[in-house]
Amino acid sequence: MPAIDNPLIDRFLDALWLEKGLSDNTRDAYRSDLALFNGWLQERGIELIDAGSELILDHLAWRLDQAYKPRSTARFLPGARGF
C-alpha cells in the first residue's frame, strides 16, 4: 500500500513542532504513520480530514493483520488522535 502525503499532515506536524518541540525523528515517524493511514483511507475512497475514531481503530486492526511491529502500531495512535 502506498503512503500518500497530504498538506494537512505537514501543517499538523508543523503545529506539533511549534507546540511541543517534537524531535525530527518523532516528526518523521508521525509523518510516515499518517501518510500510510492516508494511503489506506484513499484506497477506501475516504479523505483524511473525514477520518474518525472508528476508522482509526479499523486501521489499527489492519496494521496488526499486516504484521506491523507493535511499537510502530502503538506510535500511530497518538499521532492519529492528535490529528
PDB file of N, CA, C and O in Angstrom:
ATOM      1  N   MET A   1       0.840  -1.167   0.000  1.00  0.00           N
ATOM      2  CA  MET A   1       0.000   0.000   0.000  1.00  0.00           C
ATOM      3  C   MET A   1       0.889   1.235   0.000  1.00  0.00           C
ATOM      4  O   MET A   1       1.817   1.341   0.803  1.00  0.00           O
ATOM      5  N   PRO A   2       0.609   2.150  -0.885  1.00  0.00           N
ATOM      6  CA  PRO A   2       1.444   3.346  -0.933  1.00  0.00           C
ATOM      7  C   PRO A   2       1.100   4.317   0.194  1.00  0.00           C
ATOM      8  O   PRO A   2      -0.068   4.512   0.532  1.00  0.00           O
ATOM      9  N   ALA A   3       2.120   4.908   0.756  1.00  0.00           N
ATOM     10  CA  ALA A   3       1.919   6.009   1.694  1.00  0.00           C
ATOM     11  C   ALA A   3       1.685   7.258   0.858  1.00  0.00           C
ATOM     12  O   ALA A   3       2.424   7.522  -0.091  1.00  0.00           O
ATOM     13  N   ILE A   4       0.677   8.014   1.203  1.00  0.00           N
ATOM     14  CA  ILE A   4       0.323   9.194   0.419  1.00  0.00           C
ATOM     15  C   ILE A   4       0.415  10.424   1.311  1.00  0.00           C
ATOM     16  O   ILE A   4      -0.283  10.529   2.320  1.00  0.00           O
ATOM     17  N   ASP A   5       1.287  11.355   0.924  1.00  0.00           N
ATOM     18  CA  ASP A   5       1.422  12.601   1.668  1.00  0.00           C
ATOM     19  C   ASP A   5       0.191  13.465   1.462  1.00  0.00           C
ATOM     20  O   ASP A   5      -0.551  13.302   0.493  1.00  0.00           O
ATOM     21  N   ASN A   6      -0.008  14.383   2.387  1.00  0.00           N
ATOM     22  CA  ASN A   6      -1.142  15.289   2.342  1.00  0.00           C
ATOM     23  C   ASN A   6      -0.683  16.584   3.002  1.00  0.00           C
ATOM     24  O   ASN A   6      -0.034  16.535   4.047  1.00  0.00           O
ATOM     25  N   PRO A   7      -0.999  17.743   2.422  1.00  0.00           N
ATOM     26  CA  PRO A   7      -0.580  19.008   3.038  1.00  0.00           C
ATOM     27  C   PRO A   7      -1.094  19.170   4.470  1.00  0.00           C
ATOM     28  O   PRO A   7      -0.462  19.844   5.282  1.00  0.00           O
ATOM     29  N   LEU A   8      -2.230  18.558   4.779  1.00  0.00           N
ATOM     30  CA  LEU A   8      -2.758  18.646   6.143  1.00  0.00           C
ATOM     31  C   LEU A   8      -1.830  17.964   7.143  1.00  0.00           C
ATOM     32  O   LEU A   8      -1.707  18.404   8.286  1.00  0.00           O
ATOM     33  N   ILE A   9      -1.183  16.898   6.709  1.00  0.00           N
ATOM     34  CA  ILE A   9      -0.230  16.206   7.588  1.00  0.00           C
ATOM     35  C   ILE A   9       0.926  17.140   7.921  1.00  0.00           C
ATOM     36  O   ILE A   9       1.328  17.247   9.080  1.00  0.00           O
ATOM     37  N   ASP A  10       1.461  17.816   6.910  1.00  0.00           N
ATOM     38  CA  ASP A  10       2.576  18.733   7.138  1.00  0.00           C
ATOM     39  C   ASP A  10       2.174  19.877   8.063  1.00  0.00           C
ATOM     40  O   ASP A  10       2.940  20.255   8.950  1.00  0.00           O
ATOM     41  N   ARG A  11       0.988  20.426   7.865  1.00  0.00           N
ATOM     42  CA  ARG A  11       0.516  21.516   8.732  1.00  0.00           C
ATOM     43  C   ARG A  11       0.356  21.035  10.169  1.00  0.00           C
ATOM     44  O   ARG A  11       0.731  21.736  11.110  1.00  0.00           O
ATOM     45  N   PHE A  12      -0.199  19.844  10.335  1.00  0.00           N
ATOM     46  CA  PHE A  12      -0.366  19.270  11.668  1.00  0.00           C
ATOM     47  C   PHE A  12       0.989  19.077  12.344  1.00  0.00           C
ATOM     48  O   PHE A  12       1.156  19.429  13.511  1.00  0.00           O
ATOM     49  N   LEU A  13       1.946  18.523  11.622  1.00  0.00           N
ATOM     50  CA  LEU A  13       3.266  18.266  12.202  1.00  0.00           C
ATOM     51  C   LEU A  13       4.006  19.557  12.519  1.00  0.00           C
ATOM     52  O   LEU A  13       4.724  19.632  13.517  1.00  0.00           O
ATOM     53  N   ASP A  14       3.840  20.570  11.682  1.00  0.00           N
ATOM     54  CA  ASP A  14       4.438  21.875  11.982  1.00  0.00           C
ATOM     55  C   ASP A  14       3.861  22.448  13.274  1.00  0.00           C
ATOM     56  O   ASP A  14       4.593  22.999  14.097  1.00  0.00           O
ATOM     57  N   ALA A  15       2.550  22.316  13.447  1.00  0.00           N
ATOM     58  CA  ALA A  15       1.910  22.806  14.671  1.00  0.00           C
ATOM     59  C   ALA A  15       2.412  22.036  15.892  1.00  0.00           C
ATOM     60  O   ALA A  15       2.674  22.629  16.938  1.00  0.00           O
ATOM     61  N   LEU A  16       2.546  20.720  15.758  1.00  0.00           N
ATOM     62  CA  LEU A  16       3.080  19.923  16.871  1.00  0.00           C
ATOM     63  C   LEU A  16       4.499  20.344  17.220  1.00  0.00           C
ATOM     64  O   LEU A  16       4.862  20.437  18.393  1.00  0.00           O
ATOM     65  N   TRP A  17       5.288  20.593  16.201  1.00  0.00           N
ATOM     66  CA  TRP A  17       6.670  21.004  16.427  1.00  0.00           C
ATOM     67  C   TRP A  17       6.707  22.319  17.202  1.00  0.00           C
ATOM     68  O   TRP A  17       7.500  22.479  18.130  1.00  0.00           O
ATOM     69  N   LEU A  18       5.836  23.266  16.810  1.00  0.00           N
ATOM     70  CA  LEU A  18       5.801  24.554  17.500  1.00  0.00           C
ATOM     71  C   LEU A  18       5.295  24.425  18.930  1.00  0.00           C
ATOM     72  O   LEU A  18       5.835  25.050  19.843  1.00  0.00           O
ATOM     73  N   GLU A  19       4.260  23.616  19.125  1.00  0.00           N
ATOM     74  CA  GLU A  19       3.643  23.494  20.447  1.00  0.00           C
ATOM     75  C   GLU A  19       4.439  22.611  21.397  1.00  0.00           C
ATOM     76  O   GLU A  19       4.578  22.930  22.578  1.00  0.00           O
ATOM     77  N   LYS A  20       4.961  21.504  20.886  1.00  0.00           N
ATOM     78  CA  LYS A  20       5.567  20.505  21.770  1.00  0.00           C
ATOM     79  C   LYS A  20       7.055  20.303  21.548  1.00  0.00           C
ATOM     80  O   LYS A  20       7.705  19.582  22.305  1.00  0.00           O
ATOM     81  N   GLY A  21       7.597  20.931  20.520  1.00  0.00           N
ATOM     82  CA  GLY A  21       9.018  20.789  20.264  1.00  0.00           C
ATOM     83  C   GLY A  21       9.449  19.371  19.938  1.00  0.00           C
ATOM     84  O   GLY A  21      10.480  18.902  20.421  1.00  0.00           O
ATOM     85  N   LEU A  22       8.659  18.686  19.115  1.00  0.00           N
ATOM     86  CA  LEU A  22       8.984  17.303  18.760  1.00  0.00           C
ATOM     87  C   LEU A  22      10.319  17.226  18.034  1.00  0.00           C
ATOM     88  O   LEU A  22      10.689  18.127  17.281  1.00  0.00           O
ATOM     89  N   SER A  23      11.023  16.147  18.272  1.00  0.00           N
ATOM     90  CA  SER A  23      12.291  15.934  17.574  1.00  0.00           C
ATOM     91  C   SER A  23      12.021  15.625  16.101  1.00  0.00           C
ATOM     92  O   SER A  23      10.908  15.261  15.723  1.00  0.00           O
ATOM     93  N   ASP A  24      13.051  15.775  15.289  1.00  0.00           N
ATOM     94  CA  ASP A  24      12.919  15.461  13.862  1.00  0.00           C
ATOM     95  C   ASP A  24      12.540  13.999  13.657  1.00  0.00           C
ATOM     96  O   ASP A  24      11.722  13.682  12.794  1.00  0.00           O
ATOM     97  N   ASN A  25      13.135  13.107  14.450  1.00  0.00           N
ATOM     98  CA  ASN A  25      12.826  11.680  14.308  1.00  0.00           C
ATOM     99  C   ASN A  25      11.365  11.387  14.626  1.00  0.00           C
ATOM    100  O   ASN A  25      10.726  10.597  13.931  1.00  0.00           O
ATOM    101  N   THR A  26      10.832  12.015  15.668  1.00  0.00           N
ATOM    102  CA  THR A  26       9.429  11.805  16.028  1.00  0.00           C
ATOM    103  C   THR A  26       8.514  12.350  14.944  1.00  0.00           C
ATOM    104  O   THR A  26       7.537  11.702  14.568  1.00  0.00           O
ATOM    105  N   ARG A  27       8.826  13.536  14.441  1.00  0.00           N
ATOM    106  CA  ARG A  27       8.011  14.103  13.350  1.00  0.00           C
ATOM    107  C   ARG A  27       8.062  13.217  12.118  1.00  0.00           C
ATOM    108  O   ARG A  27       7.037  13.002  11.470  1.00  0.00           O
ATOM    109  N   ASP A  28       9.234  12.702  11.785  1.00  0.00           N
ATOM    110  CA  ASP A  28       9.350  11.816  10.622  1.00  0.00           C
ATOM    111  C   ASP A  28       8.535  10.543  10.816  1.00  0.00           C
ATOM    112  O   ASP A  28       7.895  10.060   9.881  1.00  0.00           O
ATOM    113  N   ALA A  29       8.561  10.003  12.026  1.00  0.00           N
ATOM    114  CA  ALA A  29       7.788   8.791  12.314  1.00  0.00           C
ATOM    115  C   ALA A  29       6.291   9.073  12.215  1.00  0.00           C
ATOM    116  O   ALA A  29       5.551   8.290  11.620  1.00  0.00           O
ATOM    117  N   TYR A  30       5.842  10.183  12.793  1.00  0.00           N
ATOM    118  CA  TYR A  30       4.426  10.551  12.695  1.00  0.00           C
ATOM    119  C   TYR A  30       4.030  10.777  11.235  1.00  0.00           C
ATOM    120  O   TYR A  30       2.953  10.363  10.807  1.00  0.00           O
ATOM    121  N   ARG A  31       4.910  11.438  10.472  1.00  0.00           N
ATOM    122  CA  ARG A  31       4.614  11.693   9.057  1.00  0.00           C
ATOM    123  C   ARG A  31       4.444  10.372   8.309  1.00  0.00           C
ATOM    124  O   ARG A  31       3.509  10.213   7.524  1.00  0.00           O
ATOM    125  N   SER A  32       5.334   9.445   8.551  1.00  0.00           N
ATOM    126  CA  SER A  32       5.255   8.143   7.899  1.00  0.00           C
ATOM    127  C   SER A  32       3.964   7.419   8.273  1.00  0.00           C
ATOM    128  O   SER A  32       3.282   6.870   7.408  1.00  0.00           O
ATOM    129  N   ASP A  33       3.631   7.420   9.562  1.00  0.00           N
ATOM    130  CA  ASP A  33       2.408   6.757  10.028  1.00  0.00           C
ATOM    131  C   ASP A  33       1.162   7.386   9.417  1.00  0.00           C
ATOM    132  O   ASP A  33       0.268   6.678   8.955  1.00  0.00           O
ATOM    133  N   LEU A  34       1.106   8.708   9.413  1.00  0.00           N
ATOM    134  CA  LEU A  34      -0.081   9.391   8.889  1.00  0.00           C
ATOM    135  C   LEU A  34      -0.177   9.268   7.370  1.00  0.00           C
ATOM    136  O   LEU A  34      -1.281   9.195   6.829  1.00  0.00           O
ATOM    137  N   ALA A  35       0.956   9.245   6.677  1.00  0.00           N
ATOM    138  CA  ALA A  35       0.930   9.054   5.225  1.00  0.00           C
ATOM    139  C   ALA A  35       0.439   7.650   4.883  1.00  0.00           C
ATOM    140  O   ALA A  35      -0.303   7.471   3.917  1.00  0.00           O
ATOM    141  N   LEU A  36       0.848   6.656   5.665  1.00  0.00           N
ATOM    142  CA  LEU A  36       0.351   5.296   5.458  1.00  0.00           C
ATOM    143  C   LEU A  36      -1.153   5.236   5.718  1.00  0.00           C
ATOM    144  O   LEU A  36      -1.892   4.622   4.948  1.00  0.00           O
ATOM    145  N   PHE A  37      -1.603   5.863   6.784  1.00  0.00           N
ATOM    146  CA  PHE A  37      -3.028   5.927   7.106  1.00  0.00           C
ATOM    147  C   PHE A  37      -3.787   6.613   5.973  1.00  0.00           C
ATOM    148  O   PHE A  37      -4.861   6.162   5.576  1.00  0.00           O
ATOM    149  N   ASN A  38      -3.227   7.704   5.455  1.00  0.00           N
ATOM    150  CA  ASN A  38      -3.861   8.415   4.350  1.00  0.00           C
ATOM    151  C   ASN A  38      -3.970   7.520   3.116  1.00  0.00           C
ATOM    152  O   ASN A  38      -5.000   7.526   2.443  1.00  0.00           O
ATOM    153  N   GLY A  39      -2.931   6.756   2.813  1.00  0.00           N
ATOM    154  CA  GLY A  39      -2.988   5.826   1.683  1.00  0.00           C
ATOM    155  C   GLY A  39      -4.048   4.761   1.886  1.00  0.00           C
ATOM    156  O   GLY A  39      -4.773   4.410   0.956  1.00  0.00           O
ATOM    157  N   TRP A  40      -4.136   4.248   3.109  1.00  0.00           N
ATOM    158  CA  TRP A  40      -5.151   3.244   3.460  1.00  0.00           C
ATOM    159  C   TRP A  40      -6.548   3.834   3.274  1.00  0.00           C
ATOM    160  O   TRP A  40      -7.440   3.177   2.737  1.00  0.00           O
ATOM    161  N   LEU A  41      -6.731   5.072   3.718  1.00  0.00           N
ATOM    162  CA  LEU A  41      -8.029   5.739   3.553  1.00  0.00           C
ATOM    163  C   LEU A  41      -8.350   5.968   2.080  1.00  0.00           C
ATOM    164  O   LEU A  41      -9.476   5.729   1.644  1.00  0.00           O
ATOM    165  N   GLN A  42      -7.361   6.431   1.312  1.00  0.00           N
ATOM    166  CA  GLN A  42      -7.579   6.718  -0.108  1.00  0.00           C
ATOM    167  C   GLN A  42      -8.031   5.469  -0.853  1.00  0.00           C
ATOM    168  O   GLN A  42      -8.875   5.550  -1.745  1.00  0.00           O
ATOM    169  N   GLU A  43      -7.472   4.310  -0.492  1.00  0.00           N
ATOM    170  CA  GLU A  43      -7.893   3.057  -1.132  1.00  0.00           C
ATOM    171  C   GLU A  43      -9.361   2.751  -0.857  1.00  0.00           C
ATOM    172  O   GLU A  43      -9.992   2.005  -1.606  1.00  0.00           O
ATOM    173  N   ARG A  44      -9.898   3.317   0.201  1.00  0.00           N
ATOM    174  CA  ARG A  44     -11.294   3.106   0.576  1.00  0.00           C
ATOM    175  C   ARG A  44     -12.184   4.278   0.172  1.00  0.00           C
ATOM    176  O   ARG A  44     -13.371   4.311   0.494  1.00  0.00           O
ATOM    177  N   GLY A  45     -11.592   5.240  -0.540  1.00  0.00           N
ATOM    178  CA  GLY A  45     -12.353   6.388  -1.018  1.00  0.00           C
ATOM    179  C   GLY A  45     -12.704   7.385   0.074  1.00  0.00           C
ATOM    180  O   GLY A  45     -13.715   8.082  -0.021  1.00  0.00           O
ATOM    181  N   ILE A  46     -11.876   7.458   1.113  1.00  0.00           N
ATOM    182  CA  ILE A  46     -12.142   8.335   2.252  1.00  0.00           C
ATOM    183  C   ILE A  46     -11.035   9.381   2.343  1.00  0.00           C
ATOM    184  O   ILE A  46      -9.855   9.061   2.193  1.00  0.00           O
ATOM    185  N   GLU A  47     -11.417  10.615   2.587  1.00  0.00           N
ATOM    186  CA  GLU A  47     -10.447  11.691   2.762  1.00  0.00           C
ATOM    187  C   GLU A  47      -9.928  11.691   4.198  1.00  0.00           C
ATOM    188  O   GLU A  47     -10.663  11.372   5.133  1.00  0.00           O
ATOM    189  N   LEU A  48      -8.678  12.047   4.360  1.00  0.00           N
ATOM    190  CA  LEU A  48      -8.039  12.078   5.670  1.00  0.00           C
ATOM    191  C   LEU A  48      -8.811  12.953   6.654  1.00  0.00           C
ATOM    192  O   LEU A  48      -8.977  12.589   7.818  1.00  0.00           O
ATOM    193  N   ILE A  49      -9.272  14.084   6.192  1.00  0.00           N
ATOM    194  CA  ILE A  49      -9.973  15.024   7.068  1.00  0.00           C
ATOM    195  C   ILE A  49     -11.280  14.436   7.606  1.00  0.00           C
ATOM    196  O   ILE A  49     -11.791  14.902   8.625  1.00  0.00           O
ATOM    197  N   ASP A  50     -11.822  13.423   6.935  1.00  0.00           N
ATOM    198  CA  ASP A  50     -13.092  12.815   7.341  1.00  0.00           C
ATOM    199  C   ASP A  50     -12.919  11.612   8.262  1.00  0.00           C
ATOM    200  O   ASP A  50     -13.909  11.033   8.709  1.00  0.00           O
ATOM    201  N   ALA A  51     -11.694  11.233   8.549  1.00  0.00           N
ATOM    202  CA  ALA A  51     -11.444  10.031   9.358  1.00  0.00           C
ATOM    203  C   ALA A  51     -11.755  10.304  10.825  1.00  0.00           C
ATOM    204  O   ALA A  51     -11.349  11.323  11.386  1.00  0.00           O
ATOM    205  N   GLY A  52     -12.476   9.380  11.425  1.00  0.00           N
ATOM    206  CA  GLY A  52     -12.803   9.473  12.844  1.00  0.00           C
ATOM    207  C   GLY A  52     -12.252   8.284  13.602  1.00  0.00           C
ATOM    208  O   GLY A  52     -11.467   7.499  13.068  1.00  0.00           O
ATOM    209  N   SER A  53     -12.668   8.158  14.842  1.00  0.00           N
ATOM    210  CA  SER A  53     -12.110   7.124  15.715  1.00  0.00           C
ATOM    211  C   SER A  53     -12.384   5.707  15.213  1.00  0.00           C
ATOM    212  O   SER A  53     -11.550   4.819  15.391  1.00  0.00           O
ATOM    213  N   GLU A  54     -13.534   5.484  14.591  1.00  0.00           N
ATOM    214  CA  GLU A  54     -13.833   4.138  14.083  1.00  0.00           C
ATOM    215  C   GLU A  54     -12.846   3.731  12.990  1.00  0.00           C
ATOM    216  O   GLU A  54     -12.379   2.593  12.961  1.00  0.00           O
ATOM    217  N   LEU A  55     -12.532   4.661  12.097  1.00  0.00           N
ATOM    218  CA  LEU A  55     -11.565   4.363  11.035  1.00  0.00           C
ATOM    219  C   LEU A  55     -10.154   4.191  11.593  1.00  0.00           C
ATOM    220  O   LEU A  55      -9.378   3.382  11.085  1.00  0.00           O
ATOM    221  N   ILE A  56      -9.827   4.941  12.623  1.00  0.00           N
ATOM    222  CA  ILE A  56      -8.520   4.771  13.254  1.00  0.00           C
ATOM    223  C   ILE A  56      -8.405   3.367  13.834  1.00  0.00           C
ATOM    224  O   ILE A  56      -7.377   2.707  13.678  1.00  0.00           O
ATOM    225  N   LEU A  57      -9.459   2.912  14.502  1.00  0.00           N
ATOM    226  CA  LEU A  57      -9.452   1.552  15.053  1.00  0.00           C
ATOM    227  C   LEU A  57      -9.395   0.497  13.950  1.00  0.00           C
ATOM    228  O   LEU A  57      -8.702  -0.511  14.092  1.00  0.00           O
ATOM    229  N   ASP A  58     -10.117   0.724  12.854  1.00  0.00           N
ATOM    230  CA  ASP A  58     -10.054  -0.203  11.715  1.00  0.00           C
ATOM    231  C   ASP A  58      -8.635  -0.270  11.152  1.00  0.00           C
ATOM    232  O   ASP A  58      -8.139  -1.342  10.808  1.00  0.00           O
ATOM    233  N   HIS A  59      -7.999   0.883  11.067  1.00  0.00           N
ATOM    234  CA  HIS A  59      -6.626   0.923  10.554  1.00  0.00           C
ATOM    235  C   HIS A  59      -5.671   0.204  11.514  1.00  0.00           C
ATOM    236  O   HIS A  59      -4.771  -0.510  11.074  1.00  0.00           O
ATOM    237  N   LEU A  60      -5.865   0.390  12.805  1.00  0.00           N
ATOM    238  CA  LEU A  60      -5.039  -0.333  13.779  1.00  0.00           C
ATOM    239  C   LEU A  60      -5.187  -1.840  13.600  1.00  0.00           C
ATOM    240  O   LEU A  60      -4.196  -2.570  13.619  1.00  0.00           O
ATOM    241  N   ALA A  61      -6.414  -2.304  13.426  1.00  0.00           N
ATOM    242  CA  ALA A  61      -6.650  -3.738  13.206  1.00  0.00           C
ATOM    243  C   ALA A  61      -5.966  -4.198  11.925  1.00  0.00           C
ATOM    244  O   ALA A  61      -5.382  -5.281  11.886  1.00  0.00           O
ATOM    245  N   TRP A  62      -6.034  -3.381  10.876  1.00  0.00           N
ATOM    246  CA  TRP A  62      -5.378  -3.713   9.609  1.00  0.00           C
ATOM    247  C   TRP A  62      -3.866  -3.826   9.810  1.00  0.00           C
ATOM    248  O   TRP A  62      -3.234  -4.753   9.304  1.00  0.00           O
ATOM    249  N   ARG A  63      -3.292  -2.871  10.556  1.00  0.00           N
ATOM    250  CA  ARG A  63      -1.845  -2.904  10.809  1.00  0.00           C
ATOM    251  C   ARG A  63      -1.448  -4.190  11.528  1.00  0.00           C
ATOM    252  O   ARG A  63      -0.426  -4.799  11.210  1.00  0.00           O
ATOM    253  N   LEU A  64      -2.258  -4.594  12.495  1.00  0.00           N
ATOM    254  CA  LEU A  64      -1.967  -5.839  13.214  1.00  0.00           C
ATOM    255  C   LEU A  64      -2.073  -7.037  12.283  1.00  0.00           C
ATOM    256  O   LEU A  64      -1.244  -7.944  12.345  1.00  0.00           O
ATOM    257  N   ASP A  65      -3.087  -7.048  11.419  1.00  0.00           N
ATOM    258  CA  ASP A  65      -3.233  -8.137  10.445  1.00  0.00           C
ATOM    259  C   ASP A  65      -2.061  -8.191   9.474  1.00  0.00           C
ATOM    260  O   ASP A  65      -1.678  -9.267   9.016  1.00  0.00           O
ATOM    261  N   GLN A  66      -1.493  -7.031   9.161  1.00  0.00           N
ATOM    262  CA  GLN A  66      -0.374  -6.949   8.224  1.00  0.00           C
ATOM    263  C   GLN A  66       0.973  -7.191   8.906  1.00  0.00           C
ATOM    264  O   GLN A  66       2.021  -7.097   8.266  1.00  0.00           O
ATOM    265  N   ALA A  67       0.946  -7.498  10.184  1.00  0.00           N
ATOM    266  CA  ALA A  67       2.145  -7.811  10.974  1.00  0.00           C
ATOM    267  C   ALA A  67       3.103  -6.628  11.116  1.00  0.00           C
ATOM    268  O   ALA A  67       4.320  -6.811  11.150  1.00  0.00           O
ATOM    269  N   TYR A  68       2.552  -5.416  11.200  1.00  0.00           N
ATOM    270  CA  TYR A  68       3.389  -4.267  11.540  1.00  0.00           C
ATOM    271  C   TYR A  68       3.884  -4.457  12.967  1.00  0.00           C
ATOM    272  O   TYR A  68       3.205  -5.077  13.785  1.00  0.00           O
ATOM    273  N   LYS A  69       5.033  -3.939  13.257  1.00  0.00           N
ATOM    274  CA  LYS A  69       5.595  -4.082  14.597  1.00  0.00           C
ATOM    275  C   LYS A  69       4.681  -3.403  15.619  1.00  0.00           C
ATOM    276  O   LYS A  69       4.152  -2.322  15.362  1.00  0.00           O
ATOM    277  N   PRO A  70       4.500  -4.039  16.776  1.00  0.00           N
ATOM    278  CA  PRO A  70       3.632  -3.449  17.805  1.00  0.00           C
ATOM    279  C   PRO A  70       4.054  -2.037  18.212  1.00  0.00           C
ATOM    280  O   PRO A  70       3.211  -1.186  18.494  1.00  0.00           O
ATOM    281  N   ARG A  71       5.351  -1.800  18.240  1.00  0.00           N
ATOM    282  CA  ARG A  71       5.831  -0.471  18.641  1.00  0.00           C
ATOM    283  C   ARG A  71       5.397   0.608  17.648  1.00  0.00           C
ATOM    284  O   ARG A  71       4.961   1.683  18.061  1.00  0.00           O
ATOM    285  N   SER A  72       5.510   0.338  16.349  1.00  0.00           N
ATOM    286  CA  SER A  72       5.102   1.338  15.363  1.00  0.00           C
ATOM    287  C   SER A  72       3.584   1.480  15.332  1.00  0.00           C
ATOM    288  O   SER A  72       3.063   2.569  15.091  1.00  0.00           O
ATOM    289  N   THR A  73       2.878   0.383  15.574  1.00  0.00           N
ATOM    290  CA  THR A  73       1.422   0.451  15.624  1.00  0.00           C
ATOM    291  C   THR A  73       0.981   1.280  16.829  1.00  0.00           C
ATOM    292  O   THR A  73       0.053   2.081  16.722  1.00  0.00           O
ATOM    293  N   ALA A  74       1.630   1.095  17.960  1.00  0.00           N
ATOM    294  CA  ALA A  74       1.312   1.887  19.149  1.00  0.00           C
ATOM    295  C   ALA A  74       1.656   3.360  18.935  1.00  0.00           C
ATOM    296  O   ALA A  74       0.945   4.235  19.428  1.00  0.00           O
ATOM    297  N   ARG A  75       2.721   3.640  18.217  1.00  0.00           N
ATOM    298  CA  ARG A  75       3.130   5.018  17.951  1.00  0.00           C
ATOM    299  C   ARG A  75       2.121   5.733  17.064  1.00  0.00           C
ATOM    300  O   ARG A  75       1.945   6.947  17.175  1.00  0.00           O
ATOM    301  N   PHE A  76       1.453   4.985  16.180  1.00  0.00           N
ATOM    302  CA  PHE A  76       0.477   5.575  15.276  1.00  0.00           C
ATOM    303  C   PHE A  76      -0.671   6.239  16.038  1.00  0.00           C
ATOM    304  O   PHE A  76      -1.155   7.295  15.632  1.00  0.00           O
ATOM    305  N   LEU A  77      -1.102   5.634  17.124  1.00  0.00           N
ATOM    306  CA  LEU A  77      -2.306   6.078  17.814  1.00  0.00           C
ATOM    307  C   LEU A  77      -2.239   7.525  18.313  1.00  0.00           C
ATOM    308  O   LEU A  77      -3.164   8.283  18.024  1.00  0.00           O
ATOM    309  N   PRO A  78      -1.206   7.955  19.044  1.00  0.00           N
ATOM    310  CA  PRO A  78      -1.212   9.355  19.489  1.00  0.00           C
ATOM    311  C   PRO A  78      -1.143  10.352  18.333  1.00  0.00           C
ATOM    312  O   PRO A  78      -1.740  11.426  18.404  1.00  0.00           O
ATOM    313  N   GLY A  79      -0.426  10.004  17.279  1.00  0.00           N
ATOM    314  CA  GLY A  79      -0.384  10.898  16.122  1.00  0.00           C
ATOM    315  C   GLY A  79      -1.739  11.027  15.458  1.00  0.00           C
ATOM    316  O   GLY A  79      -2.156  12.126  15.090  1.00  0.00           O
ATOM    317  N   ALA A  80      -2.424   9.910  15.304  1.00  0.00           N
ATOM    318  CA  ALA A  80      -3.748   9.925  14.676  1.00  0.00           C
ATOM    319  C   ALA A  80      -4.766  10.635  15.558  1.00  0.00           C
ATOM    320  O   ALA A  80      -5.592  11.401  15.063  1.00  0.00           O
ATOM    321  N   ARG A  81      -4.709  10.385  16.842  1.00  0.00           N
ATOM    322  CA  ARG A  81      -5.633  11.061  17.769  1.00  0.00           C
ATOM    323  C   ARG A  81      -5.434  12.566  17.725  1.00  0.00           C
ATOM    324  O   ARG A  81      -6.399  13.330  17.689  1.00  0.00           O
ATOM    325  N   GLY A  82      -4.184  12.983  17.729  1.00  0.00           N
ATOM    326  CA  GLY A  82      -3.886  14.413  17.696  1.00  0.00           C
ATOM    327  C   GLY A  82      -4.340  15.070  16.414  1.00  0.00           C
ATOM    328  O   GLY A  82      -4.777  16.221  16.408  1.00  0.00           O
ATOM    329  N   PHE A  83      -4.231  14.324  15.324  1.00  0.00           N
ATOM    330  CA  PHE A  83      -4.645  14.876  14.038  1.00  0.00           C
ATOM    331  C   PHE A  83      -6.145  15.107  14.041  1.00  0.00           C
ATOM    332  O   PHE A  83      -6.700  15.571  13.044  1.00  0.00           O
TER     333      PHE A  83
END
